[in-house]
Amino acid sequence: MARYGFIHDKLDIKFLILYLMARVVAPIDFPTLTDLTMCDGGVDYFEFAEAVNELVETGHVLELDGRYRATEKGIRNG
């Protein structure tokens, strides 16, 4: 499968998510996060969804009531 853009694997997607999350002023919902992240042609939706889930599981992103925000750990590691 050919990849386009700057994003080439799930780690790149995680860094993109953390980069974006560190710059939003309030928690955002999943559709908004999806719209912001899918700006690169190399982002695969299913890898993106897995990356978000993994970031929540590892404590880099907090999900509360359907809204997501970067934690201090996520900001530091992003």
HTML snippet that shows the backbone in 3Dmol.js (N, CA, C, O; Angstrom):
<script src="https://3Dmol.org/build/3Dmol-min.js"></script>
<div id="view" style="width:600px;height:400px;position:relative"></div>
<script>
const pdb = `
ATOM      1  N   MET A   1       0.843  -1.173   0.000  1.00  0.00           N
ATOM      2  CA  MET A   1       0.000   0.000   0.000  1.00  0.00           C
ATOM      3  C   MET A   1       0.893   1.242   0.000  1.00  0.00           C
ATOM      4  O   MET A   1       1.763   1.384   0.860  1.00  0.00           O
ATOM      5  N   ALA A   2       0.683   2.118  -0.940  1.00  0.00           N
ATOM      6  CA  ALA A   2       1.469   3.345  -1.029  1.00  0.00           C
ATOM      7  C   ALA A   2       1.026   4.329   0.048  1.00  0.00           C
ATOM      8  O   ALA A   2      -0.167   4.486   0.310  1.00  0.00           O
ATOM      9  N   ARG A   3       1.990   4.981   0.659  1.00  0.00           N
ATOM     10  CA  ARG A   3       1.709   5.994   1.678  1.00  0.00           C
ATOM     11  C   ARG A   3       2.088   7.361   1.123  1.00  0.00           C
ATOM     12  O   ARG A   3       3.105   7.514   0.446  1.00  0.00           O
ATOM     13  N   TYR A   4       1.267   8.333   1.418  1.00  0.00           N
ATOM     14  CA  TYR A   4       1.515   9.697   0.976  1.00  0.00           C
ATOM     15  C   TYR A   4       1.642  10.587   2.199  1.00  0.00           C
ATOM     16  O   TYR A   4       1.168  10.233   3.278  1.00  0.00           O
ATOM     17  N   GLY A   5       2.270  11.724   2.039  1.00  0.00           N
ATOM     18  CA  GLY A   5       2.385  12.671   3.137  1.00  0.00           C
ATOM     19  C   GLY A   5       3.566  12.363   4.034  1.00  0.00           C
ATOM     20  O   GLY A   5       4.483  11.635   3.654  1.00  0.00           O
ATOM     21  N   PHE A   6       3.530  12.927   5.228  1.00  0.00           N
ATOM     22  CA  PHE A   6       4.624  12.799   6.179  1.00  0.00           C
ATOM     23  C   PHE A   6       4.415  11.681   7.183  1.00  0.00           C
ATOM     24  O   PHE A   6       5.355  11.286   7.872  1.00  0.00           O
ATOM     25  N   ILE A   7       3.215  11.173   7.276  1.00  0.00           N
ATOM     26  CA  ILE A   7       2.873  10.152   8.262  1.00  0.00           C
ATOM     27  C   ILE A   7       3.057   8.779   7.614  1.00  0.00           C
ATOM     28  O   ILE A   7       2.481   8.498   6.563  1.00  0.00           O
ATOM     29  N   HIS A   8       3.877   7.915   8.262  1.00  0.00           N
ATOM     30  CA  HIS A   8       4.174   6.628   7.654  1.00  0.00           C
ATOM     31  C   HIS A   8       3.848   5.432   8.539  1.00  0.00           C
ATOM     32  O   HIS A   8       3.796   4.306   8.044  1.00  0.00           O
ATOM     33  N   ASP A   9       3.626   5.646   9.843  1.00  0.00           N
ATOM     34  CA  ASP A   9       3.292   4.530  10.717  1.00  0.00           C
ATOM     35  C   ASP A   9       2.514   5.029  11.929  1.00  0.00           C
ATOM     36  O   ASP A   9       2.280   6.229  12.077  1.00  0.00           O
ATOM     37  N   LYS A  10       2.118   4.105  12.787  1.00  0.00           N
ATOM     38  CA  LYS A  10       1.285   4.454  13.928  1.00  0.00           C
ATOM     39  C   LYS A  10       1.999   5.383  14.903  1.00  0.00           C
ATOM     40  O   LYS A  10       1.358   6.231  15.523  1.00  0.00           O
ATOM     41  N   LEU A  11       3.308   5.241  15.049  1.00  0.00           N
ATOM     42  CA  LEU A  11       4.052   6.138  15.936  1.00  0.00           C
ATOM     43  C   LEU A  11       3.969   7.580  15.437  1.00  0.00           C
ATOM     44  O   LEU A  11       3.803   8.506  16.231  1.00  0.00           O
ATOM     45  N   ASP A  12       4.085   7.768  14.127  1.00  0.00           N
ATOM     46  CA  ASP A  12       3.930   9.105  13.546  1.00  0.00           C
ATOM     47  C   ASP A  12       2.534   9.656  13.839  1.00  0.00           C
ATOM     48  O   ASP A  12       2.383  10.839  14.146  1.00  0.00           O
ATOM     49  N   ILE A  13       1.526   8.807  13.745  1.00  0.00           N
ATOM     50  CA  ILE A  13       0.148   9.232  14.029  1.00  0.00           C
ATOM     51  C   ILE A  13       0.035   9.665  15.489  1.00  0.00           C
ATOM     52  O   ILE A  13      -0.592  10.682  15.789  1.00  0.00           O
ATOM     53  N   LYS A  14       0.637   8.901  16.394  1.00  0.00           N
ATOM     54  CA  LYS A  14       0.581   9.260  17.817  1.00  0.00           C
ATOM     55  C   LYS A  14       1.234  10.610  18.060  1.00  0.00           C
ATOM     56  O   LYS A  14       0.695  11.437  18.795  1.00  0.00           O
ATOM     57  N   PHE A  15       2.393  10.842  17.448  1.00  0.00           N
ATOM     58  CA  PHE A  15       3.054  12.135  17.607  1.00  0.00           C
ATOM     59  C   PHE A  15       2.189  13.261  17.050  1.00  0.00           C
ATOM     60  O   PHE A  15       2.117  14.334  17.648  1.00  0.00           O
ATOM     61  N   LEU A  16       1.535  13.034  15.920  1.00  0.00           N
ATOM     62  CA  LEU A  16       0.647  14.044  15.341  1.00  0.00           C
ATOM     63  C   LEU A  16      -0.515  14.330  16.282  1.00  0.00           C
ATOM     64  O   LEU A  16      -0.852  15.491  16.513  1.00  0.00           O
ATOM     65  N   ILE A  17      -1.128  13.287  16.827  1.00  0.00           N
ATOM     66  CA  ILE A  17      -2.243  13.473  17.762  1.00  0.00           C
ATOM     67  C   ILE A  17      -1.786  14.283  18.972  1.00  0.00           C
ATOM     68  O   ILE A  17      -2.455  15.238  19.365  1.00  0.00           O
ATOM     69  N   LEU A  18      -0.661  13.914  19.561  1.00  0.00           N
ATOM     70  CA  LEU A  18      -0.169  14.631  20.740  1.00  0.00           C
ATOM     71  C   LEU A  18       0.207  16.071  20.398  1.00  0.00           C
ATOM     72  O   LEU A  18      -0.020  16.979  21.198  1.00  0.00           O
ATOM     73  N   TYR A  19       0.775  16.279  19.226  1.00  0.00           N
ATOM     74  CA  TYR A  19       1.110  17.636  18.782  1.00  0.00           C
ATOM     75  C   TYR A  19      -0.153  18.489  18.702  1.00  0.00           C
ATOM     76  O   TYR A  19      -0.183  19.615  19.199  1.00  0.00           O
ATOM     77  N   LEU A  20      -1.187  17.949  18.078  1.00  0.00           N
ATOM     78  CA  LEU A  20      -2.448  18.682  17.945  1.00  0.00           C
ATOM     79  C   LEU A  20      -3.112  18.907  19.297  1.00  0.00           C
ATOM     80  O   LEU A  20      -3.589  20.004  19.586  1.00  0.00           O
ATOM     81  N   MET A  21      -3.140  17.859  20.126  1.00  0.00           N
ATOM     82  CA  MET A  21      -3.816  17.950  21.412  1.00  0.00           C
ATOM     83  C   MET A  21      -3.140  18.966  22.333  1.00  0.00           C
ATOM     84  O   MET A  21      -3.811  19.592  23.154  1.00  0.00           O
ATOM     85  N   ALA A  22      -1.842  19.137  22.210  1.00  0.00           N
ATOM     86  CA  ALA A  22      -1.127  20.099  23.043  1.00  0.00           C
ATOM     87  C   ALA A  22      -1.443  21.536  22.645  1.00  0.00           C
ATOM     88  O   ALA A  22      -1.136  22.465  23.392  1.00  0.00           O
ATOM     89  N   ARG A  23      -2.040  21.725  21.499  1.00  0.00           N
ATOM     90  CA  ARG A  23      -2.287  23.069  20.990  1.00  0.00           C
ATOM     91  C   ARG A  23      -3.750  23.490  21.014  1.00  0.00           C
ATOM     92  O   ARG A  23      -4.060  24.634  20.682  1.00  0.00           O
ATOM     93  N   VAL A  24      -4.649  22.606  21.393  1.00  0.00           N
ATOM     94  CA  VAL A  24      -6.058  22.999  21.505  1.00  0.00           C
ATOM     95  C   VAL A  24      -6.314  23.496  22.918  1.00  0.00           C
ATOM     96  O   VAL A  24      -5.714  23.002  23.872  1.00  0.00           O
ATOM     97  N   VAL A  25      -7.202  24.470  23.053  1.00  0.00           N
ATOM     98  CA  VAL A  25      -7.403  25.111  24.354  1.00  0.00           C
ATOM     99  C   VAL A  25      -8.403  24.368  25.237  1.00  0.00           C
ATOM    100  O   VAL A  25      -8.456  24.607  26.444  1.00  0.00           O
ATOM    101  N   ALA A  26      -9.186  23.481  24.657  1.00  0.00           N
ATOM    102  CA  ALA A  26     -10.195  22.757  25.435  1.00  0.00           C
ATOM    103  C   ALA A  26     -10.257  21.323  24.915  1.00  0.00           C
ATOM    104  O   ALA A  26      -9.862  21.054  23.781  1.00  0.00           O
ATOM    105  N   PRO A  27     -10.751  20.406  25.740  1.00  0.00           N
ATOM    106  CA  PRO A  27     -10.932  19.029  25.252  1.00  0.00           C
ATOM    107  C   PRO A  27     -11.801  19.007  23.994  1.00  0.00           C
ATOM    108  O   PRO A  27     -12.727  19.806  23.850  1.00  0.00           O
ATOM    109  N   ILE A  28     -11.490  18.084  23.092  1.00  0.00           N
ATOM    110  CA  ILE A  28     -12.230  17.998  21.828  1.00  0.00           C
ATOM    111  C   ILE A  28     -12.841  16.611  21.669  1.00  0.00           C
ATOM    112  O   ILE A  28     -12.369  15.635  22.251  1.00  0.00           O
ATOM    113  N   ASP A  29     -13.902  16.549  20.866  1.00  0.00           N
ATOM    114  CA  ASP A  29     -14.563  15.273  20.636  1.00  0.00           C
ATOM    115  C   ASP A  29     -13.838  14.484  19.546  1.00  0.00           C
ATOM    116  O   ASP A  29     -12.983  15.015  18.838  1.00  0.00           O
ATOM    117  N   PHE A  30     -14.199  13.208  19.427  1.00  0.00           N
ATOM    118  CA  PHE A  30     -13.514  12.323  18.490  1.00  0.00           C
ATOM    119  C   PHE A  30     -13.648  12.785  17.037  1.00  0.00           C
ATOM    120  O   PHE A  30     -12.656  12.760  16.308  1.00  0.00           O
ATOM    121  N   PRO A  31     -14.847  13.211  16.584  1.00  0.00           N
ATOM    122  CA  PRO A  31     -14.932  13.682  15.191  1.00  0.00           C
ATOM    123  C   PRO A  31     -14.014  14.874  14.898  1.00  0.00           C
ATOM    124  O   PRO A  31     -13.429  14.953  13.817  1.00  0.00           O
ATOM    125  N   THR A  32     -13.888  15.791  15.843  1.00  0.00           N
ATOM    126  CA  THR A  32     -12.997  16.938  15.642  1.00  0.00           C
ATOM    127  C   THR A  32     -11.547  16.484  15.600  1.00  0.00           C
ATOM    128  O   THR A  32     -10.780  16.928  14.746  1.00  0.00           O
ATOM    129  N   LEU A  33     -11.168  15.597  16.522  1.00  0.00           N
ATOM    130  CA  LEU A  33      -9.811  15.056  16.517  1.00  0.00           C
ATOM    131  C   LEU A  33      -9.534  14.325  15.208  1.00  0.00           C
ATOM    132  O   LEU A  33      -8.441  14.434  14.653  1.00  0.00           O
ATOM    133  N   THR A  34     -10.503  13.594  14.723  1.00  0.00           N
ATOM    134  CA  THR A  34     -10.365  12.885  13.449  1.00  0.00           C
ATOM    135  C   THR A  34     -10.126  13.874  12.312  1.00  0.00           C
ATOM    136  O   THR A  34      -9.214  13.690  11.507  1.00  0.00           O
ATOM    137  N   ASP A  35     -10.945  14.923  12.248  1.00  0.00           N
ATOM    138  CA  ASP A  35     -10.789  15.925  11.182  1.00  0.00           C
ATOM    139  C   ASP A  35      -9.408  16.567  11.219  1.00  0.00           C
ATOM    140  O   ASP A  35      -8.785  16.766  10.176  1.00  0.00           O
ATOM    141  N   LEU A  36      -8.931  16.890  12.409  1.00  0.00           N
ATOM    142  CA  LEU A  36      -7.616  17.521  12.530  1.00  0.00           C
ATOM    143  C   LEU A  36      -6.490  16.578  12.145  1.00  0.00           C
ATOM    144  O   LEU A  36      -5.514  16.996  11.522  1.00  0.00           O
ATOM    145  N   THR A  37      -6.620  15.312  12.510  1.00  0.00           N
ATOM    146  CA  THR A  37      -5.550  14.344  12.281  1.00  0.00           C
ATOM    147  C   THR A  37      -5.513  13.852  10.843  1.00  0.00           C
ATOM    148  O   THR A  37      -4.439  13.553  10.322  1.00  0.00           O
ATOM    149  N   MET A  38      -6.644  13.765  10.205  1.00  0.00           N
ATOM    150  CA  MET A  38      -6.688  13.214   8.852  1.00  0.00           C
ATOM    151  C   MET A  38      -6.245  14.224   7.797  1.00  0.00           C
ATOM    152  O   MET A  38      -6.563  14.072   6.618  1.00  0.00           O
ATOM    153  N   CYS A  39      -5.512  15.251   8.218  1.00  0.00           N
ATOM    154  CA  CYS A  39      -5.024  16.275   7.293  1.00  0.00           C
ATOM    155  C   CYS A  39      -3.876  15.755   6.430  1.00  0.00           C
ATOM    156  O   CYS A  39      -3.537  16.373   5.420  1.00  0.00           O
ATOM    157  N   ASP A  40      -3.285  14.649   6.807  1.00  0.00           N
ATOM    158  CA  ASP A  40      -2.153  14.094   6.071  1.00  0.00           C
ATOM    159  C   ASP A  40      -2.609  12.853   5.310  1.00  0.00           C
ATOM    160  O   ASP A  40      -3.321  12.014   5.863  1.00  0.00           O
ATOM    161  N   GLY A  41      -2.213  12.732   4.070  1.00  0.00           N
ATOM    162  CA  GLY A  41      -2.626  11.607   3.244  1.00  0.00           C
ATOM    163  C   GLY A  41      -2.112  10.258   3.713  1.00  0.00           C
ATOM    164  O   GLY A  41      -2.605   9.224   3.263  1.00  0.00           O
ATOM    165  N   GLY A  42      -1.135  10.245   4.605  1.00  0.00           N
ATOM    166  CA  GLY A  42      -0.574   8.999   5.104  1.00  0.00           C
ATOM    167  C   GLY A  42      -1.313   8.423   6.294  1.00  0.00           C
ATOM    168  O   GLY A  42      -0.979   7.332   6.758  1.00  0.00           O
ATOM    169  N   VAL A  43      -2.316   9.135   6.800  1.00  0.00           N
ATOM    170  CA  VAL A  43      -3.030   8.669   7.983  1.00  0.00           C
ATOM    171  C   VAL A  43      -4.126   7.687   7.580  1.00  0.00           C
ATOM    172  O   VAL A  43      -5.026   8.024   6.809  1.00  0.00           O
ATOM    173  N   ASP A  44      -4.038   6.484   8.106  1.00  0.00           N
ATOM    174  CA  ASP A  44      -5.056   5.464   7.910  1.00  0.00           C
ATOM    175  C   ASP A  44      -6.044   5.564   9.070  1.00  0.00           C
ATOM    176  O   ASP A  44      -5.625   5.600  10.227  1.00  0.00           O
ATOM    177  N   TYR A  45      -7.346   5.610   8.787  1.00  0.00           N
ATOM    178  CA  TYR A  45      -8.347   5.817   9.834  1.00  0.00           C
ATOM    179  C   TYR A  45      -8.256   4.760  10.923  1.00  0.00           C
ATOM    180  O   TYR A  45      -8.340   5.094  12.105  1.00  0.00           O
ATOM    181  N   PHE A  46      -8.087   3.505  10.561  1.00  0.00           N
ATOM    182  CA  PHE A  46      -8.072   2.439  11.559  1.00  0.00           C
ATOM    183  C   PHE A  46      -6.815   2.513  12.433  1.00  0.00           C
ATOM    184  O   PHE A  46      -6.887   2.280  13.640  1.00  0.00           O
ATOM    185  N   GLU A  47      -5.673   2.835  11.834  1.00  0.00           N
ATOM    186  CA  GLU A  47      -4.464   3.045  12.633  1.00  0.00           C
ATOM    187  C   GLU A  47      -4.640   4.253  13.547  1.00  0.00           C
ATOM    188  O   GLU A  47      -4.171   4.246  14.685  1.00  0.00           O
ATOM    189  N   PHE A  48      -5.312   5.288  13.052  1.00  0.00           N
ATOM    190  CA  PHE A  48      -5.590   6.473  13.856  1.00  0.00           C
ATOM    191  C   PHE A  48      -6.441   6.113  15.072  1.00  0.00           C
ATOM    192  O   PHE A  48      -6.119   6.508  16.193  1.00  0.00           O
ATOM    193  N   ALA A  49      -7.526   5.364  14.856  1.00  0.00           N
ATOM    194  CA  ALA A  49      -8.417   4.978  15.962  1.00  0.00           C
ATOM    195  C   ALA A  49      -7.657   4.126  16.982  1.00  0.00           C
ATOM    196  O   ALA A  49      -7.829   4.313  18.186  1.00  0.00           O
ATOM    197  N   GLU A  50      -6.823   3.197  16.518  1.00  0.00           N
ATOM    198  CA  GLU A  50      -6.004   2.389  17.426  1.00  0.00           C
ATOM    199  C   GLU A  50      -5.017   3.261  18.191  1.00  0.00           C
ATOM    200  O   GLU A  50      -4.799   3.049  19.384  1.00  0.00           O
ATOM    201  N   ALA A  51      -4.421   4.235  17.520  1.00  0.00           N
ATOM    202  CA  ALA A  51      -3.452   5.117  18.163  1.00  0.00           C
ATOM    203  C   ALA A  51      -4.104   5.920  19.281  1.00  0.00           C
ATOM    204  O   ALA A  51      -3.526   6.069  20.357  1.00  0.00           O
ATOM    205  N   VAL A  52      -5.303   6.438  19.033  1.00  0.00           N
ATOM    206  CA  VAL A  52      -6.019   7.181  20.075  1.00  0.00           C
ATOM    207  C   VAL A  52      -6.276   6.272  21.266  1.00  0.00           C
ATOM    208  O   VAL A  52      -6.032   6.661  22.408  1.00  0.00           O
ATOM    209  N   ASN A  53      -6.765   5.068  21.009  1.00  0.00           N
ATOM    210  CA  ASN A  53      -7.038   4.119  22.083  1.00  0.00           C
ATOM    211  C   ASN A  53      -5.774   3.800  22.884  1.00  0.00           C
ATOM    212  O   ASN A  53      -5.815   3.755  24.114  1.00  0.00           O
ATOM    213  N   GLU A  54      -4.674   3.582  22.207  1.00  0.00           N
ATOM    214  CA  GLU A  54      -3.413   3.274  22.880  1.00  0.00           C
ATOM    215  C   GLU A  54      -2.909   4.465  23.698  1.00  0.00           C
ATOM    216  O   GLU A  54      -2.358   4.280  24.783  1.00  0.00           O
ATOM    217  N   LEU A  55      -3.093   5.685  23.187  1.00  0.00           N
ATOM    218  CA  LEU A  55      -2.685   6.872  23.935  1.00  0.00           C
ATOM    219  C   LEU A  55      -3.518   7.037  25.210  1.00  0.00           C
ATOM    220  O   LEU A  55      -3.007   7.482  26.238  1.00  0.00           O
ATOM    221  N   VAL A  56      -4.791   6.679  25.136  1.00  0.00           N
ATOM    222  CA  VAL A  56      -5.642   6.716  26.333  1.00  0.00           C
ATOM    223  C   VAL A  56      -5.171   5.651  27.320  1.00  0.00           C
ATOM    224  O   VAL A  56      -5.043   5.923  28.513  1.00  0.00           O
ATOM    225  N   GLU A  57      -4.913   4.440  26.826  1.00  0.00           N
ATOM    226  CA  GLU A  57      -4.478   3.335  27.695  1.00  0.00           C
ATOM    227  C   GLU A  57      -3.156   3.630  28.396  1.00  0.00           C
ATOM    228  O   GLU A  57      -2.955   3.201  29.532  1.00  0.00           O
ATOM    229  N   THR A  58      -2.254   4.353  27.741  1.00  0.00           N
ATOM    230  CA  THR A  58      -0.939   4.629  28.321  1.00  0.00           C
ATOM    231  C   THR A  58      -0.912   5.926  29.128  1.00  0.00           C
ATOM    232  O   THR A  58       0.132   6.291  29.669  1.00  0.00           O
ATOM    233  N   GLY A  59      -2.033   6.618  29.214  1.00  0.00           N
ATOM    234  CA  GLY A  59      -2.105   7.830  30.020  1.00  0.00           C
ATOM    235  C   GLY A  59      -1.580   9.081  29.347  1.00  0.00           C
ATOM    236  O   GLY A  59      -1.350  10.086  30.020  1.00  0.00           O
ATOM    237  N   HIS A  60      -1.384   9.051  28.038  1.00  0.00           N
ATOM    238  CA  HIS A  60      -0.941  10.236  27.301  1.00  0.00           C
ATOM    239  C   HIS A  60      -2.115  11.146  26.962  1.00  0.00           C
ATOM    240  O   HIS A  60      -1.959  12.361  26.841  1.00  0.00           O
ATOM    241  N   VAL A  61      -3.287  10.546  26.811  1.00  0.00           N
ATOM    242  CA  VAL A  61      -4.511  11.275  26.486  1.00  0.00           C
ATOM    243  C   VAL A  61      -5.582  10.835  27.469  1.00  0.00           C
ATOM    244  O   VAL A  61      -5.680   9.656  27.809  1.00  0.00           O
ATOM    245  N   LEU A  62      -6.378  11.784  27.918  1.00  0.00           N
ATOM    246  CA  LEU A  62      -7.485  11.503  28.828  1.00  0.00           C
ATOM    247  C   LEU A  62      -8.788  11.640  28.059  1.00  0.00           C
ATOM    248  O   LEU A  62      -9.002  12.624  27.352  1.00  0.00           O
ATOM    249  N   GLU A  63      -9.660  10.641  28.202  1.00  0.00           N
ATOM    250  CA  GLU A  63     -10.988  10.695  27.591  1.00  0.00           C
ATOM    251  C   GLU A  63     -12.000  10.801  28.715  1.00  0.00           C
ATOM    252  O   GLU A  63     -12.018   9.975  29.628  1.00  0.00           O
ATOM    253  N   LEU A  64     -12.843  11.822  28.646  1.00  0.00           N
ATOM    254  CA  LEU A  64     -13.876  12.025  29.650  1.00  0.00           C
ATOM    255  C   LEU A  64     -15.129  12.527  28.957  1.00  0.00           C
ATOM    256  O   LEU A  64     -15.115  13.574  28.309  1.00  0.00           O
ATOM    257  N   ASP A  65     -16.205  11.779  29.095  1.00  0.00           N
ATOM    258  CA  ASP A  65     -17.496  12.148  28.492  1.00  0.00           C
ATOM    259  C   ASP A  65     -17.394  12.386  26.987  1.00  0.00           C
ATOM    260  O   ASP A  65     -18.016  13.306  26.455  1.00  0.00           O
ATOM    261  N   GLY A  66     -16.607  11.555  26.303  1.00  0.00           N
ATOM    262  CA  GLY A  66     -16.499  11.658  24.853  1.00  0.00           C
ATOM    263  C   GLY A  66     -15.597  12.768  24.358  1.00  0.00           C
ATOM    264  O   GLY A  66     -15.559  13.044  23.159  1.00  0.00           O
ATOM    265  N   ARG A  67     -14.878  13.403  25.250  1.00  0.00           N
ATOM    266  CA  ARG A  67     -13.943  14.468  24.875  1.00  0.00           C
ATOM    267  C   ARG A  67     -12.535  14.050  25.281  1.00  0.00           C
ATOM    268  O   ARG A  67     -12.336  13.367  26.285  1.00  0.00           O
ATOM    269  N   TYR A  68     -11.576  14.468  24.488  1.00  0.00           N
ATOM    270  CA  TYR A  68     -10.187  14.064  24.670  1.00  0.00           C
ATOM    271  C   TYR A  68      -9.310  15.283  24.926  1.00  0.00           C
ATOM    272  O   TYR A  68      -9.528  16.355  24.362  1.00  0.00           O
ATOM    273  N   ARG A  69      -8.307  15.096  25.794  1.00  0.00           N
ATOM    274  CA  ARG A  69      -7.301  16.128  26.017  1.00  0.00           C
ATOM    275  C   ARG A  69      -5.987  15.443  26.330  1.00  0.00           C
ATOM    276  O   ARG A  69      -5.962  14.328  26.851  1.00  0.00           O
ATOM    277  N   ALA A  70      -4.902  16.115  26.009  1.00  0.00           N
ATOM    278  CA  ALA A  70      -3.571  15.587  26.321  1.00  0.00           C
ATOM    279  C   ALA A  70      -3.321  15.759  27.819  1.00  0.00           C
ATOM    280  O   ALA A  70      -3.695  16.773  28.407  1.00  0.00           O
ATOM    281  N   THR A  71      -2.691  14.767  28.420  1.00  0.00           N
ATOM    282  CA  THR A  71      -2.280  14.862  29.814  1.00  0.00           C
ATOM    283  C   THR A  71      -0.896  15.508  29.870  1.00  0.00           C
ATOM    284  O   THR A  71      -0.277  15.739  28.831  1.00  0.00           O
ATOM    285  N   GLU A  72      -0.418  15.795  31.056  1.00  0.00           N
ATOM    286  CA  GLU A  72       0.946  16.323  31.187  1.00  0.00           C
ATOM    287  C   GLU A  72       1.947  15.348  30.577  1.00  0.00           C
ATOM    288  O   GLU A  72       2.892  15.755  29.902  1.00  0.00           O
ATOM    289  N   LYS A  73       1.730  14.059  30.822  1.00  0.00           N
ATOM    290  CA  LYS A  73       2.604  13.033  30.245  1.00  0.00           C
ATOM    291  C   LYS A  73       2.584  13.099  28.724  1.00  0.00           C
ATOM    292  O   LYS A  73       3.628  13.001  28.079  1.00  0.00           O
ATOM    293  N   GLY A  74       1.398  13.266  28.155  1.00  0.00           N
ATOM    294  CA  GLY A  74       1.271  13.354  26.702  1.00  0.00           C
ATOM    295  C   GLY A  74       1.955  14.582  26.127  1.00  0.00           C
ATOM    296  O   GLY A  74       2.596  14.513  25.078  1.00  0.00           O
ATOM    297  N   ILE A  75       1.815  15.704  26.817  1.00  0.00           N
ATOM    298  CA  ILE A  75       2.453  16.933  26.358  1.00  0.00           C
ATOM    299  C   ILE A  75       3.972  16.796  26.440  1.00  0.00           C
ATOM    300  O   ILE A  75       4.687  17.203  25.525  1.00  0.00           O
ATOM    301  N   ARG A  76       4.461  16.222  27.539  1.00  0.00           N
ATOM    302  CA  ARG A  76       5.888  16.037  27.721  1.00  0.00           C
ATOM    303  C   ARG A  76       6.476  15.095  26.667  1.00  0.00           C
ATOM    304  O   ARG A  76       7.551  15.356  26.125  1.00  0.00           O
ATOM    305  N   ASN A  77       5.774  14.014  26.383  1.00  0.00           N
ATOM    306  CA  ASN A  77       6.291  13.011  25.458  1.00  0.00           C
ATOM    307  C   ASN A  77       5.980  13.302  23.993  1.00  0.00           C
ATOM    308  O   ASN A  77       6.547  12.678  23.096  1.00  0.00           O
ATOM    309  N   GLY A  78       5.102  14.228  23.761  1.00  0.00           N
ATOM    310  CA  GLY A  78       4.715  14.554  22.390  1.00  0.00           C
ATOM    311  C   GLY A  78       5.672  15.509  21.764  1.00  0.00           C
ATOM    312  O   GLY A  78       5.496  15.890  20.607  1.00  0.00           O
TER     313      GLY A  78
END
`;
const viewer = $3Dmol.createViewer("view");
viewer.addModel(pdb, "pdb");
viewer.setStyle({}, {cartoon: {color: "spectrum"}});
viewer.zoomTo();
viewer.render();
</script>
